Amino acid sequence: MSNKIKVLVVDDSAVVRQAARELLAKDPAIEVIGTPSDPLFALETMKKQWPDVIVLDIEMPRMDGITFLRKIMAEHPTPVVICSTLTERGAQTTIEAMAAGAVSIITKPKAGLKQFLADSTSDIVGAVKAAALVNVRRLAPRGTSTPPPPKLSADAVLSNTLQRSGAMAVTTDLVVAIGTSTGGTQALEAVLTKLPAVTTGIVIVQHMPEKFTAMFAQRLDSLCAMEVREAKHGDRVIPGRALVAPGGRHMMLRRSGAQYYVDVADGPLVNRHKPSVDVLFRSVAQVAGANALGIIMTGMGDDGARGLKEMHDAGAQTVAEDESTCVVFGMPKEAIKMGGVDKVVPLDSIPREIIAYSR
């Protein structure tokens, strides 16, 4: 029992509390220690037993989820998975929660909650298990995880055939490609807010559900000197602009003449993600080659590791975030193991790498 992941589900919906308890309890690695209906009841439970992971709603009586999250992070940092509705307001407050320290998002509809949760069991269990491994409290992995199911590579979306033209060697256009996942919302904010308005064009994949990336980009845009926006098909990559891949769509770099654009397209999950970092990085390797800087930051799994190696082999400069600052050292670790990383630096050094590259 002591080796199980102790989970607290905090939600004012009795349907959500019951369904979440039932589906989480089916996994032998998880123990649900309580399902309080609001944060004040949760605090009473936590006085008796502190959870390893909290699954948290945002809109609740007596104390809202954001206030509760900030209190927890200030007093006893704990991995928190946000369970939020897909409304615009819900998306906006969830982005605030991610900025306050939540590690991932589970989206839920306003109606049909019980069936939705039943259909999303694997996603919810996966989010809880991933949260238990994050570096919020330097948690150690718990028990032996089961091997992941077979997963598609970037080949499912984009061929690995180089498409660079002979003119590539003499172009001066540059691009920065960034890939991140768990902990990436805070990491991206830390990086982008330190960049000057005139910085090499940036393309970003942050693993995030559909409908949340637009709000995330808007929030970054309000904080940064650069323009930050959710990418649309055909958007140009220009200095002073950062494009965030939309949730539920892959983003690829395309070159036309001397200019870079992005293609946004549907397709299968790659490395269980859409957007996928591998898809973006492969496209950058193909069309930008040595005129690119690739950066892989905090995240669970290995999405982006192969793509960064392809960028490295095409002549790009490559950087990985150091373990000391990662929320989860999964993606950078795998990229380093594959031999695709030129330099490993802590998070606060990444803006300097981008600025130096832009010059």
Secondary structure, DSSP 8 states (H G I E B T S, - for coil): -TTSEEEEEE-S-HHHHHHHHHHHHTSTTEEEEE--SSHHHHHHHHHH---SEEEE-SS-SSS-HHHHHHHHHHHS---EEEEEESSHHHHHHHHHHHHHT--EEEEE-SS-HHHHHHHTHHHHHHHHHHHTTSTTTT----S----------GGGTS-------GGGGG----EEEEEE-TTHHHHHHHHHTTS-SS---EEEEE---TTTHHHHHHHHHHH-SSEEEE--TT-EE-TTEEEE--TTSEEEEEEETTEEEEEEE----BTTBSS-HHHHHHHHHHHTGGGEEEEE-SBSS-TTHHHHHHHHHTT-EEEEE-GGG-S-BHHHHHHHHTT--SEEE-GGGHHHHHHHHH-
